[in-house]
Amino acid sequence: MTDLGEKLRKVREARGLSREALAQKLGIALAQLLDWEEDREVPDLEHLAKLCDGLGITIDDLLKGSFNTHPHATSTSPSTKWYQNKYFILFAVSLAVALFSLVDVFYVVVFAQVANRMVESVGFGEVFPDTAFSGISYLLLIPSACIMFVGFGASLYFWNKYQNSK
């Protein structure tokens, strides 16, 4: 059949695990692990993923046979680590903050002026007097703009880190 069973046995032995210990770690029957190692059966994808996680290697490394056989070696591939998506989460949060700040800036700069023009065209006068924009409203733009630029900068930084962590 294949030499997958031989590769499984080599990795298991290199990690210093007995068949019993690995079967218990994976929550499978010892007979099933023995069938895999002796190439009588091939593990399905779910079991193969569990097996590789339990042995500290990637599926790709197992299938290619390019794993490190040092007893304490584990794969450094980020695809098997739990924090693989932390940079993506940070990217999404920083982008959301930046977009929220952009909406705030857009409101102060554009929406209020457009609203004044619309209300004036109907003949109700100004809803947002110009004096309001010369004072406190424009002061609120400074922190919003800073948060927006920091948010976009952080999102670019975390997107780059996420891409490099793949």
Contacts in CASP RR format, 6 or more apart in sequence:
PFRMAT RR
TARGET T0000
AUTHOR 0000-0000-0000
METHOD contacts of the structure
MODEL  1
MTDLGEKLRKVREARGLSREALAQKLGIALAQLLDWEEDREVPDLEHLAK
LCDGLGITIDDLLKGSFNTHPHATSTSPSTKWYQNKYFILFAVSLAVALF
SLVDVFYVVVFAQVANRMVESVGFGEVFPDTAFSGISYLLLIPSACIMFV
GFGASLYFWNKYQNSK
1 39 0 8 1.000
1 42 0 8 1.000
2 39 0 8 1.000
2 42 0 8 1.000
3 39 0 8 1.000
4 36 0 8 1.000
4 39 0 8 1.000
4 42 0 8 1.000
4 62 0 8 1.000
4 63 0 8 1.000
5 36 0 8 1.000
5 37 0 8 1.000
5 38 0 8 1.000
5 39 0 8 1.000
6 37 0 8 1.000
6 39 0 8 1.000
7 62 0 8 1.000
7 63 0 8 1.000
7 65 0 8 1.000
7 67 0 8 1.000
8 36 0 8 1.000
8 37 0 8 1.000
8 51 0 8 1.000
8 55 0 8 1.000
8 62 0 8 1.000
9 37 0 8 1.000
10 69 0 8 1.000
11 55 0 8 1.000
11 57 0 8 1.000
11 62 0 8 1.000
11 67 0 8 1.000
11 69 0 8 1.000
12 19 0 8 1.000
12 22 0 8 1.000
12 37 0 8 1.000
12 55 0 8 1.000
14 67 0 8 1.000
14 68 0 8 1.000
14 69 0 8 1.000
14 70 0 8 1.000
14 71 0 8 1.000
14 73 0 8 1.000
15 55 0 8 1.000
15 56 0 8 1.000
15 71 0 8 1.000
16 71 0 8 1.000
17 25 0 8 1.000
17 55 0 8 1.000
19 30 0 8 1.000
19 33 0 8 1.000
19 34 0 8 1.000
19 37 0 8 1.000
20 30 0 8 1.000
22 33 0 8 1.000
22 54 0 8 1.000
22 55 0 8 1.000
23 29 0 8 1.000
23 30 0 8 1.000
23 32 0 8 1.000
23 33 0 8 1.000
25 54 0 8 1.000
26 33 0 8 1.000
26 47 0 8 1.000
26 50 0 8 1.000
26 51 0 8 1.000
26 54 0 8 1.000
28 47 0 8 1.000
32 41 0 8 1.000
35 41 0 8 1.000
36 42 0 8 1.000
36 43 0 8 1.000
36 51 0 8 1.000
43 51 0 8 1.000
48 59 0 8 1.000
48 62 0 8 1.000
49 59 0 8 1.000
51 62 0 8 1.000
52 58 0 8 1.000
52 59 0 8 1.000
52 61 0 8 1.000
52 62 0 8 1.000
52 80 0 8 1.000
53 80 0 8 1.000
55 62 0 8 1.000
56 74 0 8 1.000
56 75 0 8 1.000
56 80 0 8 1.000
57 67 0 8 1.000
57 74 0 8 1.000
57 75 0 8 1.000
57 80 0 8 1.000
58 75 0 8 1.000
58 77 0 8 1.000
58 79 0 8 1.000
58 80 0 8 1.000
61 67 0 8 1.000
61 75 0 8 1.000
61 77 0 8 1.000
67 73 0 8 1.000
67 75 0 8 1.000
68 75 0 8 1.000
78 84 0 8 1.000
78 165 0 8 1.000
78 166 0 8 1.000
79 166 0 8 1.000
84 165 0 8 1.000
85 162 0 8 1.000
87 158 0 8 1.000
87 159 0 8 1.000
87 161 0 8 1.000
87 162 0 8 1.000
87 165 0 8 1.000
88 158 0 8 1.000
88 162 0 8 1.000
90 154 0 8 1.000
90 158 0 8 1.000
90 161 0 8 1.000
91 155 0 8 1.000
91 158 0 8 1.000
91 159 0 8 1.000
91 162 0 8 1.000
94 151 0 8 1.000
94 152 0 8 1.000
94 153 0 8 1.000
94 154 0 8 1.000
94 155 0 8 1.000
94 158 0 8 1.000
95 151 0 8 1.000
95 152 0 8 1.000
95 155 0 8 1.000
97 147 0 8 1.000
97 151 0 8 1.000
97 154 0 8 1.000
98 147 0 8 1.000
98 148 0 8 1.000
98 149 0 8 1.000
98 150 0 8 1.000
98 151 0 8 1.000
98 152 0 8 1.000
98 153 0 8 1.000
98 154 0 8 1.000
98 155 0 8 1.000
101 144 0 8 1.000
101 145 0 8 1.000
101 147 0 8 1.000
101 148 0 8 1.000
101 151 0 8 1.000
102 148 0 8 1.000
104 140 0 8 1.000
104 144 0 8 1.000
104 148 0 8 1.000
105 141 0 8 1.000
105 144 0 8 1.000
105 145 0 8 1.000
105 148 0 8 1.000
108 133 0 8 1.000
108 137 0 8 1.000
108 138 0 8 1.000
108 140 0 8 1.000
108 141 0 8 1.000
108 144 0 8 1.000
109 141 0 8 1.000
112 128 0 8 1.000
112 132 0 8 1.000
112 133 0 8 1.000
112 137 0 8 1.000
113 128 0 8 1.000
113 133 0 8 1.000
115 127 0 8 1.000
115 128 0 8 1.000
116 126 0 8 1.000
116 127 0 8 1.000
116 128 0 8 1.000
119 125 0 8 1.000
119 126 0 8 1.000
119 127 0 8 1.000
120 126 0 8 1.000
END
